[in-house]
Amino acid sequence: MSFRARTRNTSRREFLSRAAAPVMALGAMPLPAEPGAGQSVAKAGEPAHIVLCIADDLGWHETGYQGHALLRTPVLDRMAANGLRFDRFYSGAALCAPTRGSVMTGRNANRFGDFAPNWSIRPEEITIGALLREKGFATGYFGKWHLGPVRAGSPTNPGAMGFDEWLAHDNFFGHSPPLSRNGADPERVNGEASEGVAREAARWLGQQVKAGKRTFTVLAFGSPHEPYTPIDDDIVPYHGKVSERLAERFAEISAMDRAIGIFREGLRETGIAENTLLWFISDNGTPVPDRDRSPLRGAKGSYYEGGIRVPAIIEWPAGIREARRTQMRAVTSDILPTLCDLTRTGLPARPLDGMSLRPVLEGKMDTRPGPICFWGYDVAREENENPEPYLPLKAQTGNIPTAKVPHITFRNLKHTRARTSDFGGVAAITEARYKLYAPAKGPAELYDLDADDGEKIDLAAAQPERVKAMRAALEEWQRSVERSLSGADYPAAGEAGRGKAGG
């Protein structure tokens, strides 16, 4: 294996010297001013600031704290050692865009037609950004959006969905990425991509702290999604130990870990780390070509554990005083209700698929009271039955190129009727220790995840009654999703506009 030329890359030392000044300046900010009109004050037991970090395609096993033999993730390892570590955390879907939709809304993304990559959220959806903004938080989004175009005028850009400021890409991005600031034409953020996004988020956060505001910040990294564009220094620890492709992937993971460390250091220097809730997750499992050393079955795109079980850590010194690990099942749809609970923010009056994890944070719950359901929607069937666009395609066309296409045109179709059976696609449901996996064709499979993490032993034939009961619960949930997809959750006025703040 040999290094290929990377003329686009900056050495780590050169980039850090250039990046350090704006990040360290965060620590030089004066003490926060008194909150003014329209601002929010954290009450006892509430986080003053919230940061959500989202990795792109990082698998459950791809961290040092999970015991990976080669990967170096010292920052995530420290976070896991200091905070609340979830060992059974799930992405809402096996692919990136629908999982990100579940993060923003607390709902399975099939409810609003975000079935797969390059399908969009709907403008009527109510996001955690919009809810916290109404609560008085300053809201900022930095990195990969992928829920619609980020350009100005898009009805589904971050500003339209509740964020005061955004520096974002329509999809994934690599070294020195072009990013749109508040919908303007893309600007180049030079250097290693994860550090660039972290630096920009830190700059914005520092400005809000100086103004005395509570903040909700999203850092949505483009790493380690391929194509891999790491800086050479990050490849050195992995050179010769794995294939060049894996060495580049691992280098991007290490760079993202370092970027999180830079951001955390900025929180400490600003004096807000103690009461900042920092939540780290990934959007789905490892891609098929890169499933190195995974003990789980399946990969990105699959509803076996390897496709949907992901890393998750919550670090909040004021709220989580002692480090803990939990085996309780949790999912990205839990993020919105959890943050609403912690900030005393009302929930949207529509079906949610998540629950508040506040009792888990407080050490009062270790078993989830209900199921988690998953559904890889039959997109081809939707296109055949409901071909009319939900939004004009012109409004859904992005303006930022990726490594593969000059721009992305997002889709979202009208769904005029709810099915009552024969839902199509692959689905799954977890209850207690058991998981039912229902393939698109063929009989359902049953696994005991406590005894068989790798999903090797199908228990369906031995436990037909359990299969029947879990299948019935799954189908009841699918009927609810179909009702949402047909537009039943959107009132004619009022609440439907709550997601449109700031755009």
C-alpha positions as CSV (number, residue, x, y, z in Angstrom):
1,M,0.0,0.0,0.0
2,S,1.3,3.4,-0.9
3,F,0.2,6.9,-0.2
4,R,-1.4,8.5,-3.2
5,A,-0.8,12.2,-4.0
6,R,-3.0,14.6,-2.0
7,T,-2.2,18.0,-3.2
8,R,-5.5,19.2,-1.9
9,N,-4.5,18.3,1.7
10,T,-3.0,20.5,4.3
11,S,-0.6,19.0,6.9
12,R,-2.1,18.6,10.3
13,R,0.4,21.0,11.9
14,E,-0.2,23.8,9.3
15,F,-4.0,23.4,9.6
16,L,-4.0,23.4,13.4
17,S,-1.9,26.5,13.6
18,R,-4.3,28.3,11.3
19,A,-7.5,27.0,13.0
20,A,-6.3,27.5,16.6
21,A,-6.8,31.3,16.7
22,P,-10.6,31.4,16.0
23,V,-11.3,28.4,18.2
24,M,-9.2,29.6,21.1
25,A,-10.7,33.1,20.8
26,L,-13.9,31.5,22.0
27,G,-12.2,31.2,25.4
28,A,-11.4,34.8,25.5
29,M,-15.0,36.0,25.3
30,P,-16.1,38.2,28.2
31,L,-18.7,36.9,30.7
32,P,-22.2,36.5,29.2
33,A,-24.4,39.5,29.4
34,E,-27.8,39.4,31.2
35,P,-30.5,37.9,29.0
36,G,-32.7,40.4,27.2
37,A,-36.1,40.3,25.8
38,G,-37.0,37.1,24.0
39,Q,-34.1,35.2,25.5
40,S,-34.3,32.1,27.7
41,V,-32.7,31.5,31.1
42,A,-31.8,28.0,32.2
43,K,-33.8,26.9,35.2
44,A,-32.5,24.4,37.8
45,G,-31.9,21.0,36.2
46,E,-31.9,22.4,32.6
47,P,-28.9,22.5,30.3
48,A,-27.9,26.1,29.5
49,H,-26.5,25.0,26.1
50,I,-27.1,21.9,23.9
51,V,-24.8,20.6,21.3
52,L,-25.7,17.7,19.0
53,C,-22.8,16.0,17.1
54,I,-23.8,13.7,14.2
55,A,-21.2,11.5,12.5
56,D,-21.9,10.3,8.9
57,D,-21.7,6.5,8.4
58,L,-19.8,5.8,11.7
59,G,-20.5,2.2,12.7
60,W,-21.2,1.0,16.3
61,H,-17.9,-0.7,16.6
62,E,-15.7,2.1,15.1
63,T,-14.4,3.7,18.3
64,G,-11.6,3.0,20.7
65,Y,-14.0,2.7,23.6
66,Q,-15.9,-0.1,21.9
67,G,-12.6,-2.0,21.8
68,H,-11.6,-1.5,18.1
69,A,-8.0,-2.8,17.9
70,L,-6.7,-0.1,15.6
71,L,-8.9,3.0,15.7
72,R,-7.7,6.0,17.7
73,T,-10.6,8.0,19.1
74,P,-9.3,9.5,22.4
75,V,-11.9,12.3,22.7
76,L,-14.8,10.0,22.2
77,D,-13.2,7.6,24.6
78,R,-13.0,10.3,27.3
79,M,-16.6,11.3,26.7
80,A,-17.7,7.7,27.1
81,A,-15.6,7.5,30.3
82,N,-17.1,10.7,31.7
83,G,-20.7,10.7,30.6
84,L,-23.6,8.3,29.7
85,R,-22.7,5.7,27.2
86,F,-25.4,3.9,25.2
87,D,-24.5,0.4,24.1
88,R,-27.8,-0.3,22.4
89,F,-28.5,3.0,20.6
90,Y,-30.2,2.9,17.2
91,S,-30.4,5.2,14.2
92,G,-34.0,5.8,13.1
93,A,-33.2,4.3,9.7
94,A,-30.4,2.4,8.0
95,L,-29.5,5.4,5.7
96,C,-28.5,8.9,6.5
97,A,-31.3,11.3,5.4
98,P,-34.2,9.5,7.1
99,T,-32.3,9.1,10.3
100,R,-31.5,12.9,10.2
101,G,-35.2,13.5,9.7
102,S,-36.0,11.4,12.9
103,V,-33.4,13.4,14.8
104,M,-35.0,16.7,13.9
105,T,-38.7,15.6,14.4
106,G,-38.8,12.8,16.9
107,R,-40.7,10.9,14.2
108,N,-39.9,8.0,11.8
109,A,-39.0,9.8,8.6
110,N,-41.5,7.6,6.6
111,R,-44.2,9.7,8.3
112,F,-43.2,12.7,6.1
113,G,-41.9,11.0,3.0
114,D,-38.1,11.2,3.7
115,F,-37.6,7.6,2.6
116,A,-34.0,7.5,1.5
117,P,-31.0,9.7,0.6
118,N,-32.1,12.8,-1.4
119,W,-35.7,12.6,-0.3
120,S,-36.6,15.6,1.8
121,I,-38.4,16.6,5.0
122,R,-41.8,18.4,4.5
123,P,-42.2,22.1,5.4
124,E,-45.0,21.3,7.8
125,E,-42.8,19.2,10.1
126,I,-41.9,20.7,13.5
127,T,-38.3,20.4,14.3
128,I,-36.3,20.5,17.6
129,G,-34.6,23.6,16.1
130,A,-37.9,25.4,15.8
131,L,-39.1,24.3,19.2
132,L,-36.0,25.5,21.0
133,R,-35.9,28.7,19.0
134,E,-39.4,29.4,20.2
135,K,-38.2,28.7,23.7
136,G,-35.6,31.5,23.4
137,F,-32.5,29.5,22.3
138,A,-30.2,30.8,19.6
139,T,-30.1,27.9,17.0
140,G,-27.2,27.1,14.7
141,Y,-26.6,24.3,12.2
142,F,-23.2,23.5,10.8
143,G,-22.4,20.7,8.3
144,K,-24.4,18.1,6.5
145,W,-28.2,18.9,6.2
146,H,-29.5,16.5,3.6
147,L,-33.2,17.2,4.4
148,G,-33.6,19.4,1.4
149,P,-31.6,22.1,-0.4
150,V,-29.7,24.6,1.9
151,R,-30.0,27.4,-0.6
152,A,-32.1,30.5,0.1
153,G,-35.7,30.2,-0.9
154,S,-35.9,26.5,-0.3
155,P,-38.9,25.6,1.9
156,T,-36.9,23.0,3.6
157,N,-33.5,24.7,4.2
158,P,-32.2,24.8,7.8
159,G,-33.6,28.4,8.3
160,A,-37.0,27.4,7.2
161,M,-36.9,24.5,9.7
162,G,-36.0,26.6,12.8
163,F,-32.3,27.5,12.7
164,D,-31.1,31.1,13.0
165,E,-27.9,30.6,11.2
166,W,-26.5,27.8,9.1
167,L,-23.3,26.9,7.3
168,A,-24.3,23.7,5.5
169,H,-24.1,21.3,2.6
170,D,-26.9,19.6,0.8
171,N,-25.3,16.3,1.4
172,F,-21.8,14.9,2.3
173,F,-18.6,16.8,1.9
174,G,-14.8,16.3,2.1
175,H,-11.6,18.3,2.4
176,S,-12.0,22.1,2.1
177,P,-15.7,21.8,1.5
178,P,-18.0,24.3,-0.3
179,L,-20.7,25.3,2.3
180,S,-23.6,27.7,2.0
181,R,-23.9,30.3,4.8
182,N,-27.6,31.1,5.4
183,G,-28.5,30.1,1.8
184,A,-26.0,32.1,-0.1
185,D,-23.7,30.8,-2.8
186,P,-21.3,28.3,-1.5
187,E,-18.0,29.5,0.1
188,R,-14.9,27.4,0.6
189,V,-14.0,26.4,4.2
190,N,-10.4,25.5,3.8
191,G,-8.7,22.6,5.5
192,E,-9.7,19.4,7.1
193,A,-13.5,19.2,6.8
194,S,-14.5,18.2,10.4
195,E,-12.2,20.7,12.0
196,G,-13.5,23.4,9.7
197,V,-17.1,22.7,10.7
198,A,-16.2,22.6,14.3
199,R,-14.3,25.9,14.1
200,E,-17.2,27.7,12.5
201,A,-19.7,26.3,15.0
202,A,-17.4,27.4,17.9
203,R,-17.1,30.9,16.4
204,W,-20.9,31.2,16.2
205,L,-21.4,29.7,19.7
206,G,-18.9,32.2,21.2
207,Q,-20.9,35.1,19.7
208,Q,-24.1,33.8,21.2
209,V,-22.5,33.3,24.6
210,K,-21.2,36.8,24.5
211,A,-24.7,38.0,23.9
212,G,-26.0,36.1,26.9
213,K,-28.1,33.6,24.9
214,R,-28.8,29.9,25.5
215,T,-27.8,27.9,22.4
216,F,-28.7,24.8,20.4
217,T,-25.9,23.9,18.1
218,V,-25.8,21.0,15.6
219,L,-22.4,19.8,14.3
220,A,-23.2,17.5,11.4
221,F,-19.9,16.1,10.2
222,G,-19.4,14.9,6.6
223,S,-17.0,12.2,8.0
224,P,-16.4,9.3,7.7
225,H,-18.7,9.2,4.6
226,E,-16.8,8.4,1.4
227,P,-15.1,9.5,-0.8
228,Y,-12.4,9.7,1.8
229,T,-10.2,12.9,1.8
230,P,-8.1,12.8,4.9
231,I,-4.9,14.8,5.6
232,D,-1.8,12.7,5.3
233,D,-0.7,13.0,8.9
234,D,-3.9,11.3,10.0
235,I,-3.1,8.3,7.9
236,V,0.2,7.6,9.4
237,P,-1.0,5.5,12.4
238,Y,-2.9,3.2,10.1
239,H,-0.4,3.0,7.1
240,G,0.5,-0.6,6.4
241,K,-1.9,-2.1,8.9
242,V,-5.0,-2.1,6.7
243,S,-5.9,-1.4,3.1
244,E,-5.4,2.1,1.8
245,R,-9.2,2.6,1.7
246,L,-9.6,1.6,5.4
247,A,-6.5,3.7,6.4
248,E,-8.2,6.7,4.8
249,R,-11.5,6.0,6.5
250,F,-9.9,5.5,9.9
251,A,-7.9,8.7,9.3
252,E,-11.2,10.6,8.8
253,I,-12.6,9.1,12.0
254,S,-9.5,10.2,13.9
255,A,-9.8,13.7,12.4
256,M,-13.5,14.0,13.4
257,D,-12.6,12.9,16.9
258,R,-9.9,15.6,17.1
259,A,-12.4,18.2,15.9
260,I,-14.8,17.3,18.6
261,G,-12.0,17.7,21.1
262,I,-11.2,21.2,19.7
263,F,-14.9,22.1,20.2
264,R,-15.0,20.7,23.7
265,E,-11.9,22.6,24.7
266,G,-13.6,25.8,23.4
267,L,-16.6,25.0,25.7
268,R,-14.3,24.7,28.7
269,E,-12.3,27.9,27.9
270,T,-15.6,29.8,27.6
271,G,-16.7,28.5,31.0
272,I,-19.9,26.9,29.7
273,A,-18.8,23.2,29.6
274,E,-20.3,22.4,33.0
275,N,-23.9,23.0,32.0
276,T,-23.6,22.1,28.3
277,L,-25.3,18.9,27.1
278,L,-23.2,17.4,24.4
279,W,-24.8,14.5,22.6
280,F,-22.8,12.4,20.0
281,I,-24.5,10.0,17.6
282,S,-24.1,8.5,14.1
283,D,-26.7,8.3,11.4
284,N,-26.3,4.6,10.4
285,G,-23.9,1.7,10.3
286,T,-20.7,1.1,8.4
287,P,-20.9,0.9,4.6
288,V,-20.6,-2.6,3.2
289,P,-17.0,-2.3,1.8
290,D,-15.7,-1.1,5.2
291,R,-17.1,-3.6,7.7
292,D,-13.8,-4.2,9.3
293,R,-13.9,-6.2,12.6
294,S,-17.6,-5.6,13.2
295,P,-19.3,-8.2,15.5
296,L,-22.7,-7.2,14.2
297,R,-24.6,-8.6,11.2
298,G,-25.3,-6.4,8.3
299,A,-24.1,-2.9,7.3
300,K,-25.4,0.5,6.1
301,G,-28.7,0.0,4.4
302,S,-29.6,-3.2,6.4
303,Y,-32.0,-3.5,9.3
304,Y,-29.9,-6.0,11.0
305,E,-27.9,-4.6,13.9
306,G,-24.9,-3.6,11.8
307,G,-27.0,-1.2,9.8
308,I,-28.8,0.5,12.6
309,R,-27.0,0.2,15.9
310,V,-24.7,3.2,16.3
311,P,-22.4,4.9,18.8
312,A,-24.1,7.3,21.2
313,I,-22.7,9.3,24.2
314,I,-24.2,12.1,26.3
315,E,-21.8,14.3,28.2
316,W,-23.3,16.8,30.6
317,P,-21.3,17.4,33.7
318,A,-24.0,19.3,35.6
319,G,-26.6,16.7,34.9
320,I,-24.6,13.4,34.7
321,R,-22.4,13.5,37.7
322,E,-21.1,9.9,37.5
323,A,-20.1,8.0,34.4
324,R,-22.5,5.2,33.4
325,R,-23.2,2.7,30.7
326,T,-26.7,1.7,29.8
327,Q,-28.0,-1.3,27.9
328,M,-31.5,0.3,27.5
329,R,-32.6,0.5,23.9
330,A,-32.8,4.0,22.6
331,V,-33.2,5.6,19.1
332,T,-32.6,8.9,17.3
333,S,-36.3,9.6,17.5
334,D,-35.8,10.0,21.3
335,I,-33.7,13.1,20.9
336,L,-36.5,15.6,20.4
337,P,-38.7,14.5,23.3
338,T,-35.6,14.2,25.6
339,L,-34.5,17.8,24.8
340,C,-38.0,19.1,25.1
341,D,-38.4,17.4,28.5
342,L,-35.0,18.7,29.8
343,T,-35.9,22.3,28.7
344,R,-39.6,22.2,29.7
345,T,-40.6,22.7,26.1
346,G,-44.0,21.4,24.9
347,L,-44.1,18.5,22.4
348,P,-45.8,18.8,19.0
349,A,-49.4,17.6,18.9
350,R,-48.8,14.8,16.5
351,P,-47.6,11.2,16.6
352,L,-44.0,10.8,17.8
353,D,-41.9,7.7,17.7
354,G,-39.5,8.6,20.4
355,M,-39.7,9.0,24.2
356,S,-37.9,11.1,26.7
357,L,-34.6,9.6,28.0
358,R,-34.5,12.0,31.0
359,P,-35.2,9.0,33.4
360,V,-32.2,7.3,31.9
361,L,-30.0,10.3,32.4
362,E,-31.2,10.5,36.0
363,G,-30.4,6.8,36.6
364,K,-34.1,6.0,37.1
365,M,-34.7,3.7,34.1
366,D,-32.8,0.8,32.5
367,T,-35.6,-0.9,30.5
368,R,-37.5,0.7,27.7
369,P,-41.3,0.5,28.3
370,G,-42.2,0.0,24.7
371,P,-41.0,-1.2,21.3
372,I,-38.8,0.6,18.7
373,C,-39.9,0.1,15.1
374,F,-38.0,0.4,11.8
375,W,-39.2,0.4,8.2
376,G,-37.2,0.5,5.0
377,Y,-40.0,1.9,2.8
378,D,-40.7,0.4,-0.6
379,V,-39.7,3.6,-2.5
380,A,-40.4,2.1,-6.0
381,R,-43.9,1.3,-5.0
382,E,-44.4,4.9,-3.7
383,E,-43.2,6.3,-7.0
384,N,-45.6,4.1,-8.9
385,E,-48.7,4.8,-6.8
386,N,-48.1,8.5,-5.8
387,P,-46.1,10.1,-8.6
388,E,-47.2,13.7,-7.9
389,P,-44.5,15.8,-6.2
390,Y,-45.3,17.2,-2.8
391,L,-43.2,20.3,-3.5
392,P,-42.2,21.7,-6.9
393,L,-38.9,20.2,-8.1
394,K,-37.4,23.6,-8.7
395,A,-37.9,24.4,-5.0
396,Q,-36.1,21.1,-4.2
397,T,-33.0,21.6,-6.3
398,G,-29.8,22.3,-4.4
399,N,-26.9,24.5,-5.4
400,I,-23.8,22.7,-3.9
401,P,-21.9,20.1,-5.9
402,T,-20.7,16.8,-4.4
403,A,-18.0,14.6,-5.6
404,K,-20.5,12.6,-7.6
405,V,-23.0,15.1,-9.0
406,P,-23.1,18.9,-9.8
407,H,-26.2,19.4,-7.6
408,I,-28.9,17.3,-5.9
409,T,-32.6,17.5,-6.7
410,F,-34.6,16.3,-3.6
411,R,-37.9,14.5,-3.9
412,N,-41.0,14.2,-1.7
413,L,-44.2,12.7,-3.1
414,K,-47.9,13.2,-2.2
415,H,-49.4,10.2,-0.6
416,T,-53.1,10.3,-0.9
417,R,-54.3,7.2,0.8
418,A,-53.1,5.1,3.8
419,R,-52.6,1.4,3.3
420,T,-54.0,-1.0,5.9
421,S,-51.9,-4.1,5.0
422,D,-49.3,-5.3,2.6
423,F,-47.0,-2.4,3.5
424,G,-44.0,-3.4,1.4
425,G,-40.3,-3.1,2.2
426,V,-38.2,-4.5,5.0
427,A,-39.2,-3.7,8.6
428,A,-38.1,-4.6,12.2
429,I,-39.2,-4.2,15.8
430,T,-37.4,-4.6,19.1
431,E,-39.1,-5.4,22.3
432,A,-37.1,-6.1,25.5
433,R,-34.4,-8.6,24.5
434,Y,-36.1,-9.7,21.3
435,K,-36.0,-8.4,17.7
436,L,-38.3,-9.4,14.9
437,Y,-36.8,-8.8,11.4
438,A,-39.4,-8.9,8.6
439,P,-37.7,-9.0,5.2
440,A,-39.4,-7.7,2.1
441,K,-40.0,-11.3,1.0
442,G,-40.0,-14.4,3.0
443,P,-40.8,-15.3,6.6
444,A,-40.0,-13.1,9.6
445,E,-36.9,-13.9,11.7
446,L,-36.7,-13.6,15.5
447,Y,-33.5,-13.0,17.5
448,D,-32.6,-12.8,21.1
449,L,-30.2,-9.9,21.2
450,D,-29.2,-10.4,24.8
451,A,-27.8,-13.9,23.9
452,D,-27.1,-13.4,20.2
453,D,-25.9,-9.9,19.3
454,G,-24.7,-11.2,15.9
455,E,-28.2,-12.3,14.9
456,K,-27.0,-15.8,14.0
457,I,-29.8,-18.0,15.5
458,D,-33.3,-17.5,14.2
459,L,-35.8,-18.4,16.9
460,A,-39.0,-17.8,14.8
461,A,-39.9,-21.5,14.3
462,A,-39.4,-22.1,18.1
463,Q,-41.5,-19.1,19.2
464,P,-44.4,-18.6,16.8
465,E,-46.6,-16.8,19.3
466,R,-44.0,-14.2,20.0
467,V,-43.5,-13.7,16.3
468,K,-47.2,-13.3,15.8
469,A,-47.5,-10.7,18.6
470,M,-44.5,-8.7,17.5
471,R,-45.7,-8.8,13.9
472,A,-49.1,-7.4,14.9
473,A,-47.5,-4.6,16.9
474,L,-45.2,-3.7,14.0
475,E,-48.2,-3.6,11.6
476,E,-50.2,-1.4,13.9
477,W,-47.3,1.0,13.9
478,Q,-47.0,0.9,10.2
479,R,-50.7,1.8,9.8
480,S,-50.0,4.9,12.0
481,V,-47.1,5.8,9.7
482,E,-49.2,5.5,6.6
483,R,-51.8,7.8,8.1
484,S,-49.1,10.4,8.8
485,L,-47.7,10.0,5.3
486,S,-51.1,10.8,3.8
487,G,-51.0,14.2,5.5
488,A,-53.3,13.5,8.4
489,D,-51.0,15.1,10.9
490,Y,-51.0,18.5,9.3
491,P,-53.8,21.0,10.4
492,A,-54.9,23.5,7.8
493,A,-53.4,26.4,9.8
494,G,-51.6,27.2,13.0
495,E,-49.3,24.4,14.1
496,A,-48.3,23.6,10.5
497,G,-46.2,26.8,10.3
498,R,-44.3,26.3,13.5
499,G,-41.3,24.7,11.7
500,K,-40.8,27.7,9.5
501,A,-39.0,30.0,11.8
502,G,-36.2,32.1,10.5
503,G,-36.2,31.2,6.8
